[in-house]
Structure formats: structure tokens, C-alpha cells
């Protein structure tokens, strides 16, 4: 039943999370929270007297406001990774228009996702999009390559003079040295 709640109900309300968090929709947001709590009680089979924090912990769900903040942050990071997205340009425009502290506080209070943008715009120059994971910038063969073992040291008999080992080691160490030639 909880899987059904997550698949149908939660996904539907997350789709409109930006609208529900607007300042004028505070009453609607509270109604939505109550509806979420009622649906979770129904899905888990708990009574009305069960505290909401226990209900959330048993269902392994976060509160709706935190969930919406997470969704907003993901949306902003996704638009930042696209580079020149229209959403990002709109955020920059609203931030530039609100030049005075009064207008800035009005903009931050009326557009809740703008708070998320202001908090995360520091990452704008770090984020980039790639077709492959950034840890794997080279082909797979370069990661799984094993250099063949040189067994020329093993060809020297054990009971031979240590000077032979040292000279052979010096010869091999110059060929496999990581230092650049000066």
C-alpha cells in the first residue's frame, strides 16, 4: 500500500511542488500536508492518534516541506548543469532586478525557489554536464591495462654477485622511471 502511495499520490504532488510552496498558497499547503498524513495513515494502517513524526519515521518519509526543498534543489542543479537554460536566465534576471534589500526580501518571500537558487548559485561554476561519468574520462582499456612483468631479473642466478643485481636493477629502473628526461 505504501508503494502505491509513493507511486501515485506522492509523485503527483511532487510534480507541482513549486506551486504549492508559493507564499499565497500557505493554506493549500497545510491542506496538502494533512492529505499526505491521512494517506500515509491509510497506507500503513495506523489510527488518527498516531503522532505524525512516528508515522513519517515508520514510512521512512521526510516532511513535505523538506521534500519540496529537495525537489527544488534538484531542479536548480539540473538547470545549472544545462548551461544556458531559460530557467537559469530567469533566476539571474529576478536577482538582478531585486537590487534593493526591500525588493530582494519581497522576491525571496514571494518566490520560494529563488531562496534555493541563491543558496546554491555558488556551485554554478563547478557544475557541468557530461555524457559519461566524470571519473571515467579515459577508455576502459586504460583502466584495466596491466603492464607485462619483466622477468629479466629472475634470469640472474641467485648465488651470483650482488653487483650484478644492482647493475641490472639500475638498467631496468631507468627504463621504467616516471621522471621526465631533463
Secondary structure as a PSIPRED ss2 file (coil, helix, strand):
# PSIPRED VFORMAT (PSIPRED V4.0)

   1 X C   1.000  0.000  0.000
   2 X H   0.000  1.000  0.000
   3 X H   0.000  1.000  0.000
   4 X H   0.000  1.000  0.000
   5 X H   0.000  1.000  0.000
   6 X H   0.000  1.000  0.000
   7 X H   0.000  1.000  0.000
   8 X H   0.000  1.000  0.000
   9 X H   0.000  1.000  0.000
  10 X H   0.000  1.000  0.000
  11 X H   0.000  1.000  0.000
  12 X H   0.000  1.000  0.000
  13 X H   0.000  1.000  0.000
  14 X H   0.000  1.000  0.000
  15 X H   0.000  1.000  0.000
  16 X C   1.000  0.000  0.000
  17 X H   0.000  1.000  0.000
  18 X H   0.000  1.000  0.000
  19 X H   0.000  1.000  0.000
  20 X H   0.000  1.000  0.000
  21 X C   1.000  0.000  0.000
  22 X C   1.000  0.000  0.000
  23 X H   0.000  1.000  0.000
  24 X H   0.000  1.000  0.000
  25 X H   0.000  1.000  0.000
  26 X H   0.000  1.000  0.000
  27 X H   0.000  1.000  0.000
  28 X H   0.000  1.000  0.000
  29 X H   0.000  1.000  0.000
  30 X H   0.000  1.000  0.000
  31 X H   0.000  1.000  0.000
  32 X H   0.000  1.000  0.000
  33 X H   0.000  1.000  0.000
  34 X H   0.000  1.000  0.000
  35 X H   0.000  1.000  0.000
  36 X H   0.000  1.000  0.000
  37 X H   0.000  1.000  0.000
  38 X H   0.000  1.000  0.000
  39 X H   0.000  1.000  0.000
  40 X H   0.000  1.000  0.000
  41 X H   0.000  1.000  0.000
  42 X H   0.000  1.000  0.000
  43 X H   0.000  1.000  0.000
  44 X H   0.000  1.000  0.000
  45 X C   1.000  0.000  0.000
  46 X C   1.000  0.000  0.000
  47 X C   1.000  0.000  0.000
  48 X C   1.000  0.000  0.000
  49 X C   1.000  0.000  0.000
  50 X C   1.000  0.000  0.000
  51 X C   1.000  0.000  0.000
  52 X H   0.000  1.000  0.000
  53 X H   0.000  1.000  0.000
  54 X H   0.000  1.000  0.000
  55 X H   0.000  1.000  0.000
  56 X H   0.000  1.000  0.000
  57 X H   0.000  1.000  0.000
  58 X H   0.000  1.000  0.000
  59 X H   0.000  1.000  0.000
  60 X C   1.000  0.000  0.000
  61 X C   1.000  0.000  0.000
  62 X C   1.000  0.000  0.000
  63 X C   1.000  0.000  0.000
  64 X H   0.000  1.000  0.000
  65 X H   0.000  1.000  0.000
  66 X H   0.000  1.000  0.000
  67 X H   0.000  1.000  0.000
  68 X H   0.000  1.000  0.000
  69 X H   0.000  1.000  0.000
  70 X H   0.000  1.000  0.000
  71 X H   0.000  1.000  0.000
  72 X H   0.000  1.000  0.000
  73 X H   0.000  1.000  0.000
  74 X H   0.000  1.000  0.000
  75 X H   0.000  1.000  0.000
  76 X H   0.000  1.000  0.000
  77 X H   0.000  1.000  0.000
  78 X H   0.000  1.000  0.000
  79 X H   0.000  1.000  0.000
  80 X H   0.000  1.000  0.000
  81 X H   0.000  1.000  0.000
  82 X C   1.000  0.000  0.000
  83 X C   1.000  0.000  0.000
  84 X C   1.000  0.000  0.000
  85 X C   1.000  0.000  0.000
  86 X H   0.000  1.000  0.000
  87 X H   0.000  1.000  0.000
  88 X H   0.000  1.000  0.000
  89 X H   0.000  1.000  0.000
  90 X H   0.000  1.000  0.000
  91 X H   0.000  1.000  0.000
  92 X H   0.000  1.000  0.000
  93 X H   0.000  1.000  0.000
  94 X H   0.000  1.000  0.000
  95 X H   0.000  1.000  0.000
  96 X H   0.000  1.000  0.000
  97 X H   0.000  1.000  0.000
  98 X C   1.000  0.000  0.000
  99 X C   1.000  0.000  0.000
 100 X C   1.000  0.000  0.000
 101 X H   0.000  1.000  0.000
 102 X H   0.000  1.000  0.000
 103 X H   0.000  1.000  0.000
 104 X H   0.000  1.000  0.000
 105 X H   0.000  1.000  0.000
 106 X H   0.000  1.000  0.000
 107 X H   0.000  1.000  0.000
 108 X H   0.000  1.000  0.000
 109 X H   0.000  1.000  0.000
 110 X H   0.000  1.000  0.000
 111 X C   1.000  0.000  0.000
 112 X H   0.000  1.000  0.000
 113 X H   0.000  1.000  0.000
 114 X H   0.000  1.000  0.000
 115 X H   0.000  1.000  0.000
 116 X H   0.000  1.000  0.000
 117 X H   0.000  1.000  0.000
 118 X H   0.000  1.000  0.000
 119 X H   0.000  1.000  0.000
 120 X H   0.000  1.000  0.000
 121 X H   0.000  1.000  0.000
 122 X H   0.000  1.000  0.000
 123 X H   0.000  1.000  0.000
 124 X H   0.000  1.000  0.000
 125 X H   0.000  1.000  0.000
 126 X C   1.000  0.000  0.000
 127 X C   1.000  0.000  0.000
 128 X C   1.000  0.000  0.000
 129 X C   1.000  0.000  0.000
 130 X C   1.000  0.000  0.000
 131 X C   1.000  0.000  0.000
 132 X C   1.000  0.000  0.000
 133 X C   1.000  0.000  0.000
 134 X C   1.000  0.000  0.000
 135 X C   1.000  0.000  0.000
 136 X C   1.000  0.000  0.000
 137 X C   1.000  0.000  0.000
 138 X C   1.000  0.000  0.000
 139 X C   1.000  0.000  0.000
 140 X H   0.000  1.000  0.000
 141 X H   0.000  1.000  0.000
 142 X H   0.000  1.000  0.000
 143 X H   0.000  1.000  0.000
 144 X H   0.000  1.000  0.000
 145 X C   1.000  0.000  0.000
 146 X C   1.000  0.000  0.000
 147 X C   1.000  0.000  0.000
 148 X C   1.000  0.000  0.000
 149 X C   1.000  0.000  0.000
 150 X C   1.000  0.000  0.000
 151 X C   1.000  0.000  0.000
 152 X C   1.000  0.000  0.000
 153 X C   1.000  0.000  0.000
 154 X C   1.000  0.000  0.000
 155 X C   1.000  0.000  0.000
 156 X C   1.000  0.000  0.000
 157 X C   1.000  0.000  0.000
 158 X C   1.000  0.000  0.000
 159 X C   1.000  0.000  0.000
 160 X C   1.000  0.000  0.000
 161 X C   1.000  0.000  0.000
 162 X H   0.000  1.000  0.000
 163 X H   0.000  1.000  0.000
 164 X H   0.000  1.000  0.000
 165 X H   0.000  1.000  0.000
 166 X H   0.000  1.000  0.000
 167 X H   0.000  1.000  0.000
 168 X H   0.000  1.000  0.000
 169 X H   0.000  1.000  0.000
 170 X H   0.000  1.000  0.000
 171 X H   0.000  1.000  0.000
 172 X H   0.000  1.000  0.000
 173 X H   0.000  1.000  0.000
 174 X H   0.000  1.000  0.000
 175 X H   0.000  1.000  0.000
 176 X C   1.000  0.000  0.000
 177 X C   1.000  0.000  0.000
 178 X C   1.000  0.000  0.000
 179 X C   1.000  0.000  0.000
 180 X C   1.000  0.000  0.000
 181 X C   1.000  0.000  0.000
 182 X C   1.000  0.000  0.000
